[in-house]
């Protein structure tokens, strides 16, 4: 039986696609082995969001070549899409496929075995207008499933290479989304995370269908689905219709990730983000009214070219005004090929790191403040794994994205359980197990005493 090993760098979309590629290999009779093992085929799914992503990708490619010089090394993903030539120059690379045509990978491998010539299967992504279907009936991680609903982005922010690696926005056929969702729920997943490159831009390329309609149909048509999580939504995508759906939904969780990037209007303009801070605030206020207690997380880039002390302080003040439950803070890093990398007034690393620290402290403080609102409350949590390998301690996320650790047995992993939050903190909150949802009380007693 031929073997295949995978290594995934980067985002949730990449993780989803690796699983999709694995399904294709599985159908051809391959056995999956660990990446550190000797394998017949190595597939490296690369990331290119920063120059560091490229560098890491190259290191992993070389690692695979060293592991088995006779093996077929296949490179795919975003870095492969933007720089196939660079990858083909690495000795030992046999096949390069970008962020489309992944279905051809196996036939390329067969072709390569015959001719022993490297194959560059990367084509122009900007010409592609169709979502590439990849079936993922199950994941290696058993607690929540990513469901990819769209591909590409039309925004062209000045710091971002992604439209060049992923192409323009393309939505997955709604029927296929619903079928895939049902398949995942039937495999035992309680929570689906809707994911994509510009997730809530879903439907912008369709006539009579949009993101709000998709959310409604997932809620009403997928039998047995308990939780829907939206991986990310732009302020501009929070339409009144979307707010209405969130307001009425029983399944969409009380957590939204709304990227900010900067709280300064002048920086937002240089970034070519399509909103002002006041527009962003207006949307957040509206959504908080519809969903009291909503956890809002966000991304912020500090030290964007030309960012003055004053502009940074505008961001700090704005973050305080919104009150997030957690921030992902990134120092701006030059991405070759983007307009921002060529801008004057690049901020010095020392200043960047200093600003990152300030925002991380602010984020920790806001996270604790948000969590403390739920002290003493009973929350619904899906335990994901044992905490630090301790068989009696579990850790998982509540519907409003609080990370909770509590005592409980491993058979609770992947179930929805009720947990009382006893002590708020960050990054972990402490809780005590109350009961399992959706199971008859008689089983509860057995579980609690066992």
C-alpha positions as CSV (number, residue, x, y, z in Angstrom):
1,X,0.0,0.0,0.0
2,X,1.6,3.3,-1.0
3,X,2.0,5.9,1.8
4,X,1.4,9.7,1.9
5,X,2.4,12.2,4.5
6,X,1.0,15.7,4.9
7,X,2.3,18.9,6.5
8,X,0.0,22.0,6.6
9,X,1.2,25.5,7.2
10,X,-1.1,28.5,7.7
11,X,-4.8,29.0,8.1
12,X,-8.0,27.0,8.7
13,X,-8.7,27.0,5.0
14,X,-5.4,25.2,4.4
15,X,-6.2,22.6,7.1
16,X,-9.5,22.0,5.4
17,X,-7.9,21.6,2.0
18,X,-5.3,19.2,3.3
19,X,-8.1,17.0,4.5
20,X,-9.7,17.3,1.1
21,X,-6.5,16.3,-0.7
22,X,-6.1,13.3,1.8
23,X,-9.6,12.1,0.8
24,X,-8.4,11.9,-2.9
25,X,-5.4,9.9,-1.9
26,X,-7.4,7.7,0.3
27,X,-9.8,6.9,-2.6
28,X,-6.7,5.8,-4.6
29,X,-5.7,3.3,-1.9
30,X,-3.0,5.3,0.0
31,X,-2.3,5.0,3.6
32,X,-1.6,8.2,5.7
33,X,1.5,8.3,7.8
34,X,3.1,10.8,10.1
35,X,5.1,13.5,8.3
36,X,8.2,12.5,10.3
37,X,8.0,9.0,8.9
38,X,9.4,7.5,5.8
39,X,6.8,8.0,3.1
40,X,6.3,7.4,-0.7
41,X,4.7,10.8,-1.2
42,X,5.0,14.0,0.8
43,X,2.5,16.7,0.4
44,X,3.4,20.2,1.8
45,X,0.5,22.6,1.9
46,X,2.2,26.0,2.0
47,X,1.4,29.5,3.4
48,X,2.6,32.8,1.9
49,X,0.8,35.4,4.0
50,X,4.2,36.7,5.2
51,X,7.8,36.3,4.0
52,X,8.3,34.1,7.0
53,X,5.5,31.8,5.7
54,X,7.6,31.4,2.5
55,X,10.7,30.6,4.5
56,X,9.0,28.1,6.8
57,X,7.5,26.4,3.8
58,X,10.9,26.0,2.2
59,X,12.3,24.5,5.4
60,X,9.6,21.9,5.5
61,X,10.0,21.1,1.8
62,X,13.7,20.4,2.4
63,X,12.9,18.3,5.5
64,X,10.7,16.0,3.3
65,X,13.4,15.7,0.6
66,X,15.9,14.7,3.3
67,X,13.5,12.2,4.9
68,X,13.2,10.2,1.7
69,X,15.2,11.3,-1.3
70,X,13.4,8.7,-3.4
71,X,9.9,9.9,-2.3
72,X,7.7,12.1,-4.5
73,X,7.7,15.6,-3.0
74,X,4.5,17.5,-3.9
75,X,4.1,21.2,-3.0
76,X,0.7,22.9,-3.0
77,X,-1.0,25.9,-1.4
78,X,-0.5,29.7,-1.5
79,X,3.3,29.9,-1.7
80,X,3.1,27.3,-4.5
81,X,0.6,29.5,-6.3
82,X,2.6,32.8,-6.1
83,X,6.1,31.5,-6.5
84,X,6.1,28.1,-8.4
85,X,9.5,28.9,-10.0
86,X,11.1,29.5,-6.6
87,X,9.9,26.2,-5.4
88,X,10.8,24.3,-8.5
89,X,14.4,25.4,-7.9
90,X,14.6,23.5,-4.6
91,X,16.4,20.3,-5.4
92,X,14.2,17.3,-4.8
93,X,10.8,19.0,-5.5
94,X,8.9,16.9,-8.0
95,X,5.4,18.4,-8.4
96,X,4.0,21.9,-7.7
97,X,0.3,22.5,-7.7
98,X,-1.2,25.9,-6.6
99,X,-4.5,26.7,-4.9
100,X,-6.6,25.1,-7.7
101,X,-6.5,21.8,-9.7
102,X,-5.7,19.8,-6.6
103,X,-7.6,17.0,-8.2
104,X,-4.8,16.5,-10.7
105,X,-2.2,15.9,-8.0
106,X,-2.4,12.1,-8.2
107,X,-2.3,11.9,-12.0
108,X,0.8,14.2,-11.8
109,X,2.4,11.7,-9.4
110,X,1.7,8.8,-11.8
111,X,3.1,10.9,-14.7
112,X,6.2,11.8,-12.7
113,X,6.9,8.2,-11.8
114,X,7.0,7.4,-15.5
115,X,9.1,10.3,-16.8
116,X,11.0,11.3,-13.6
117,X,10.7,15.0,-14.6
118,X,9.5,17.8,-12.3
119,X,6.0,19.0,-13.1
120,X,4.7,22.5,-12.6
121,X,0.9,22.4,-12.5
122,X,0.3,26.0,-11.5
123,X,-2.0,28.1,-13.7
124,X,-3.2,31.7,-13.6
125,X,-5.5,31.9,-10.6
126,X,-6.9,35.3,-11.6
127,X,-8.7,33.6,-14.5
128,X,-10.6,31.2,-12.3
129,X,-14.2,32.0,-11.5
130,X,-15.3,28.6,-10.2
131,X,-15.1,27.2,-6.6
132,X,-13.1,24.0,-6.6
133,X,-15.1,21.3,-4.9
134,X,-13.3,19.2,-2.3
135,X,-15.2,16.7,-0.2
136,X,-14.3,16.4,3.4
137,X,-16.6,14.0,5.2
138,X,-14.5,13.9,8.4
139,X,-11.5,15.5,10.1
140,X,-8.6,14.2,12.1
141,X,-9.7,16.6,14.9
142,X,-13.0,15.2,16.2
143,X,-14.6,18.1,18.0
144,X,-15.4,20.7,15.4
145,X,-15.4,20.7,11.7
146,X,-14.3,23.4,9.3
147,X,-16.6,23.8,6.4
148,X,-15.2,25.8,3.5
149,X,-17.8,27.9,1.8
150,X,-15.9,30.3,-0.4
151,X,-12.6,31.0,-2.0
152,X,-10.7,34.2,-2.9
153,X,-11.0,37.8,-2.1
154,X,-11.7,41.0,-4.1
155,X,-10.4,43.5,-1.6
156,X,-6.7,44.0,-2.4
157,X,-5.7,45.5,0.9
158,X,-2.2,47.1,0.5
159,X,-0.5,44.7,3.0
160,X,-2.0,41.5,1.7
161,X,-0.8,39.0,-1.0
162,X,-3.8,36.7,-0.6
163,X,-5.8,37.8,-3.7
164,X,-2.7,36.9,-5.8
165,X,-2.5,33.5,-4.2
166,X,-6.2,32.7,-4.0
167,X,-7.7,34.6,-6.8
168,X,-11.0,36.5,-6.8
169,X,-14.0,35.7,-4.8
170,X,-15.9,32.5,-5.7
171,X,-18.7,31.0,-3.6
172,X,-19.4,27.3,-3.2
173,X,-22.7,26.1,-4.6
174,X,-25.3,26.3,-1.7
175,X,-26.6,22.8,-2.3
176,X,-23.0,21.4,-1.9
177,X,-22.5,23.4,1.3
178,X,-25.7,22.0,2.8
179,X,-24.8,18.4,1.7
180,X,-21.3,18.7,3.1
181,X,-22.7,20.1,6.3
182,X,-25.1,17.2,6.7
183,X,-22.3,14.8,6.0
184,X,-20.2,16.3,8.8
185,X,-23.1,16.3,11.3
186,X,-23.8,12.7,10.4
187,X,-20.1,11.9,11.2
188,X,-20.7,13.1,14.7
189,X,-19.7,16.8,14.7
190,X,-21.8,19.1,16.8
191,X,-20.2,22.4,15.7
192,X,-19.4,23.6,12.2
193,X,-17.0,26.5,11.6
194,X,-17.8,28.3,8.3
195,X,-14.5,29.2,6.8
196,X,-13.1,30.8,3.7
197,X,-10.7,33.4,2.6
198,X,-13.3,36.1,2.9
199,X,-16.0,34.0,4.5
200,X,-18.9,36.3,4.8
201,X,-18.4,37.6,1.3
202,X,-20.2,34.4,0.4
203,X,-22.7,35.0,-2.4
204,X,-21.3,38.3,-3.6
205,X,-20.8,36.6,-6.9
206,X,-24.3,35.1,-7.0
207,X,-27.6,36.6,-8.3
208,X,-30.3,35.7,-5.8
209,X,-28.4,34.2,-2.9
210,X,-26.2,35.6,-0.1
211,X,-24.5,34.8,3.2
212,X,-27.6,35.5,5.3
213,X,-29.7,33.0,3.2
214,X,-26.9,30.4,3.6
215,X,-27.0,30.8,7.4
216,X,-30.8,30.5,7.4
217,X,-30.7,27.3,5.3
218,X,-27.9,25.7,7.4
219,X,-30.0,26.3,10.5
220,X,-33.3,24.9,9.1
221,X,-32.1,22.2,6.7
222,X,-29.2,20.4,8.4
223,X,-30.6,17.8,10.7
224,X,-28.8,17.4,14.0
225,X,-26.6,20.5,13.7
226,X,-26.1,22.1,17.1
227,X,-23.7,25.0,16.6
228,X,-22.7,27.3,13.7
229,X,-19.6,29.4,14.1
230,X,-18.6,32.0,11.6
231,X,-14.8,32.1,11.3
232,X,-14.6,35.8,10.3
233,X,-16.9,38.5,9.1
234,X,-15.9,42.0,7.8
235,X,-17.7,45.1,9.2
236,X,-19.0,45.8,5.7
237,X,-20.6,42.3,5.6
238,X,-22.7,42.8,8.7
239,X,-25.8,43.8,6.8
240,X,-29.2,44.3,8.5
241,X,-30.3,41.0,7.0
242,X,-27.3,39.2,8.6
243,X,-28.0,40.9,12.0
244,X,-31.6,39.7,11.7
245,X,-30.5,36.1,11.1
246,X,-28.1,36.2,14.0
247,X,-30.8,37.7,16.2
248,X,-33.3,34.9,15.4
249,X,-30.9,32.0,15.2
250,X,-30.8,29.3,17.8
251,X,-27.6,27.8,16.5
252,X,-25.2,30.6,15.6
253,X,-22.9,31.0,18.6
254,X,-22.4,34.3,20.5
255,X,-19.0,35.0,19.0
256,X,-17.9,36.9,16.0
257,X,-14.4,37.6,14.7
258,X,-14.6,41.1,13.1
259,X,-11.1,42.1,11.8
260,X,-10.2,45.7,12.6
261,X,-6.5,46.0,11.6
262,X,-6.4,49.6,12.8
263,X,-8.5,52.0,14.8
264,X,-7.0,55.0,13.0
265,X,-8.8,56.3,9.9
266,X,-5.6,57.5,8.2
267,X,-4.0,54.1,8.7
268,X,-7.1,52.3,7.4
269,X,-7.0,54.5,4.3
270,X,-3.3,53.5,3.7
271,X,-4.2,49.9,4.2
272,X,-7.1,50.3,1.7
273,X,-9.6,48.8,4.1
274,X,-13.1,49.5,3.0
275,X,-14.5,51.2,6.2
276,X,-13.8,54.0,8.6
277,X,-13.6,53.5,12.4
278,X,-17.0,55.2,12.8
279,X,-18.6,52.8,10.3
280,X,-17.0,49.8,12.1
281,X,-18.3,51.1,15.5
282,X,-21.8,51.6,14.2
283,X,-21.9,48.0,12.9
284,X,-20.6,46.6,16.3
285,X,-23.1,48.7,18.2
286,X,-26.0,47.3,16.1
287,X,-24.8,43.8,16.4
288,X,-24.3,44.1,20.2
289,X,-27.9,45.3,20.5
290,X,-29.2,42.3,18.6
291,X,-27.0,39.9,20.5
292,X,-26.4,40.9,24.1
293,X,-23.3,39.3,25.6
294,X,-21.7,38.7,22.2
295,X,-18.0,38.0,22.3
296,X,-16.1,40.0,19.6
297,X,-12.6,39.0,18.7
298,X,-10.4,40.8,16.2
299,X,-7.1,41.2,14.3
300,X,-4.9,44.3,14.7
301,X,-1.8,45.1,12.7
302,X,0.6,47.5,14.5
303,X,3.5,49.4,13.0
304,X,2.0,49.6,9.6
305,X,4.2,51.9,7.3
306,X,4.0,55.5,8.5
307,X,2.1,54.7,11.7
308,X,2.7,57.6,14.1
309,X,2.5,57.6,17.8
310,X,-0.8,59.5,17.5
311,X,-2.3,57.0,15.0
312,X,-1.3,54.1,17.3
313,X,-3.0,55.9,20.2
314,X,-6.1,56.3,18.1
315,X,-6.1,52.5,17.7
316,X,-5.6,52.0,21.5
317,X,-8.5,54.3,22.3
318,X,-10.8,52.7,19.7
319,X,-10.1,49.2,21.1
320,X,-11.0,50.4,24.6
321,X,-14.2,51.9,23.2
322,X,-15.3,48.6,21.5
323,X,-14.3,46.2,24.3
324,X,-13.2,43.0,22.7
325,X,-13.1,39.6,24.3
326,X,-9.7,38.9,22.7
327,X,-7.3,40.4,20.1
328,X,-4.9,38.8,17.7
329,X,-2.1,41.3,17.5
330,X,0.5,41.3,14.7
331,X,3.5,43.5,14.1
332,X,3.3,44.6,10.4
333,X,5.7,42.5,8.4
334,X,6.7,43.3,4.8
335,X,5.2,41.1,2.2
336,X,7.2,41.2,-1.0
337,X,4.9,42.0,-3.9
338,X,2.4,44.2,-1.9
339,X,2.1,48.0,-2.1
340,X,2.7,48.4,1.6
341,X,6.2,46.8,1.3
342,X,7.2,49.6,-1.0
343,X,5.8,52.4,1.2
344,X,8.1,55.0,2.8
345,X,8.4,55.5,6.5
346,X,8.6,51.8,7.5
347,X,8.3,51.6,11.3
348,X,11.4,50.3,13.2
349,X,11.2,46.9,14.8
350,X,11.8,48.2,18.3
351,X,8.8,50.6,18.0
352,X,6.7,47.8,16.5
353,X,7.5,45.4,19.3
354,X,6.8,48.0,22.0
355,X,3.4,48.7,20.5
356,X,2.6,45.0,20.1
357,X,3.3,44.5,23.9
358,X,1.0,47.4,24.8
359,X,-1.8,45.9,22.8
360,X,-1.3,42.4,24.1
361,X,-1.6,43.7,27.6
362,X,-4.8,45.6,26.7
363,X,-6.2,42.5,25.1
364,X,-5.4,40.3,28.2
365,X,-7.1,42.9,30.3
366,X,-10.2,43.0,28.1
367,X,-10.3,39.2,27.9
368,X,-10.4,39.0,31.7
369,X,-13.1,41.7,31.9
370,X,-15.3,39.9,29.4
371,X,-14.8,36.5,31.1
372,X,-15.6,37.9,34.5
373,X,-19.1,38.8,33.3
374,X,-19.8,35.1,33.1
375,X,-18.4,34.0,36.5
376,X,-21.0,31.9,38.2
377,X,-22.9,31.3,34.9
378,X,-23.5,27.9,33.3
379,X,-22.1,27.8,29.8
380,X,-22.2,25.2,27.0
381,X,-18.8,23.9,26.3
382,X,-17.5,21.3,23.8
383,X,-14.4,19.7,25.4
384,X,-11.6,19.3,22.8
385,X,-8.8,17.5,24.6
386,X,-7.3,16.7,28.0
387,X,-5.5,19.7,29.6
388,X,-1.7,19.2,29.6
389,X,-2.1,15.4,29.2
390,X,-4.0,15.2,32.5
391,X,-6.6,12.5,32.1
392,X,-9.0,14.1,34.5
393,X,-8.9,17.7,33.2
394,X,-10.6,18.8,30.0
395,X,-10.4,21.9,28.0
396,X,-12.8,23.4,25.4
397,X,-14.5,26.5,24.2
398,X,-17.9,27.8,25.3
399,X,-20.3,29.1,22.7
400,X,-19.1,32.6,23.4
401,X,-15.5,31.5,22.9
402,X,-14.2,31.4,26.5
403,X,-11.5,28.7,27.0
404,X,-12.6,26.7,30.0
405,X,-10.8,23.9,31.8
406,X,-12.7,21.6,34.2
407,X,-12.6,18.2,35.7
408,X,-14.2,15.5,33.6
409,X,-13.6,12.2,31.9
410,X,-12.2,11.8,28.4
411,X,-15.5,10.3,27.1
412,X,-17.0,13.8,27.2
413,X,-14.7,15.0,24.4
414,X,-16.7,16.2,21.4
415,X,-20.0,16.3,23.4
416,X,-21.8,19.5,24.3
417,X,-21.6,19.8,28.1
418,X,-22.8,22.3,30.6
419,X,-20.1,23.8,32.8
420,X,-20.4,26.3,35.6
421,X,-17.7,29.0,35.3
422,X,-16.2,29.2,38.8
423,X,-13.1,31.4,38.1
424,X,-12.6,33.8,35.3
425,X,-9.1,34.2,33.9
426,X,-7.0,34.4,30.8
427,X,-6.0,32.4,28.8
428,X,-8.0,29.9,30.8
429,X,-11.2,30.1,32.8
430,X,-11.9,27.4,35.5
431,X,-15.2,25.6,35.7
432,X,-17.1,22.6,37.1
433,X,-18.9,20.0,35.1
434,X,-22.7,20.2,35.5
435,X,-24.2,17.8,32.9
436,X,-24.1,16.5,29.3
437,X,-26.7,18.1,27.0
438,X,-29.2,16.1,25.0
439,X,-28.8,12.9,26.9
440,X,-31.4,11.3,29.2
441,X,-30.8,12.1,32.9
442,X,-30.4,8.4,33.8
443,X,-27.2,8.3,31.8
444,X,-26.0,11.4,33.5
445,X,-25.9,9.7,36.9
446,X,-23.9,6.8,35.6
447,X,-21.4,9.3,34.0
448,X,-21.1,11.4,37.0
449,X,-20.5,8.6,39.4
450,X,-18.3,6.5,37.1
